[in-house]
Every structure is written in C-alpha cells, then in structure tokens.
Amino acid sequence: MPVLCRFAHILAVAAFAIAPLASLAGDGYPTDTTTPEGAACDFARAFIHRDVALFEQVILPPFGGGESRTQYEGFLAETKSAISEESKRPAERGPREISKVFVARSLSKSGPASYAYAVFNFADVKFVDVYVVLYGGGMAANRTLVIMDNAGRWRVHPAPNIHPLLSYGLNQESPSTEEVERKRALPGEPRQK
C-alpha cells in the first residue's frame, strides 16, 4: 500500500475513533449533550416527560450580560415553572413522543458562528429539526438552535429571539432533509430514559 494511501487510511480510522458516539434513549433517538442531535432530542424529551431537571441539563446556562441576560434568565425561570406546573396535570396535551429527527446543520449565514466564538467563546452554532407527535393527534416541528459551549458540550438555546445575532437566519433556512435513523439497542446495550 503506498504511503499516501496508508496515511489517508490512518486518518480515517482516527477520525472515526475520536468522533463522539451518540448514546441512544429508549425511543431509539440520540440522547446526551455530546451531539447536537442528542441535545435537541433531550430538549424535546424535557417537555414530553415534563422533566425540569432534563431541561436544566440540556439548555445553555445564562451567559453574557445586560438586558439580554436578564431576559434569558426570566425566560428560563418561566419555562421551568411552566414545565413543573404541567407535570402536575394528566398528560393530555403537548408533545407525546418524538417522531422524526434530522441531522444537525450549520446556519447558512456565517455571522452567528463567528459572533458566538468572538463574543461568548462558544465553539459552534447549528440547528436541528425535531418533529413530535402531539396528544390529540397532529404533529409539531421544532427548529432547535444548538450551541457547542467551550467545554465541547452541545446545549440548546431555547429562546433564540433573545440573542438575535446568535440565531440570524435560523427561521429562513430550508427544510432539513437528512433524517437521523431511529436505532434500536442491541441485546445487553445500555439504554437511557
């Protein structure tokens, strides 16, 4: 095998070895903040299961300063309170389960990623389209803004309108087309909630 081919093979194997492997939840979709899709799915699950702790685990903690930080902190407090109140009621409305998840995409405009890095030291900005089945029928789409923090974890920004420079062009992106394959666990493979 020529040296150049060996080098390319070694790089391909190394890239595969260091790429984050997505943990799977019981529904067969990614979970955890190691991938943007996992963070977006966990965000949806926080509402499906009415789980404030999961919501807090997956969202981007308050950052920056000034009025936008104050608005963001207020939004997070209100949302946690609403999730907590919903958990006291029978599950008759809202999202019931994840139906489809699409592969994370970078925003077409380079501004948000550059701004995220320069101002907040965030590593990347992407979005994930997640579709959920609603109680009572129907489907709802959620375009989820995900941001890689400086520790390499993907976090959801649940209120992108509060930081418009981080989400510029988000809702003008074309529909996602590359679907994440729903996977089933192999025997003996650990599953998460």
Phi, psi and omega in degrees: 000128179300153183302317181298319179294319178298317181298315179298320178296316180298318178297318180296317179294318180296318179297319178295320183293328182263351178295137181293133176269130182283129171286150180251140173272175181300338180274000178088003178254160183300154175220161175094163184265016177279342177229152178296324179293321178297317179297316180295320178294317178296326176298313177297318180296329178301324178278322178299313183266359181053055189245100181297320181298319178294319177303311181296326182292327189260342183277159176287120180298160178308141184213168179072207181206186175070204185297322181295322177295316179299315178297317181295315178299319177297316179300314181298316180298315179297318181293317178298319178296317179295319178297317179298316179296318179298327182293344180274350182255158174296148181283091181236354182214167180085194183285139180256319181197159176282134180254316181214146175227138180249153181299139179302144179229148172283151175292146180296327180272137183279345183306310183301317181293319179295316179296316181302318181288311186293321187265322187244358182063029174280148186275329184197160177225128178218182172219155180227129175268125180235130177252136178236150173273136181262152170299141182084006179093170180089172183224147176230141178256141176230117175272110189257122176279125180238139184231131176276121180283179184285358174262002178085015179257141177274131180232148179270134170262102187284351181223068186300337180294341178287330178238074187298334179287339175278339186238017183305122178088359184306311185275001175261358179293149178292161178299143178287148182236337183268105185277143173284130180287129176285125185245153176251146181291146174280156178305133179084353180279133181293143177242151177247166181306000000 
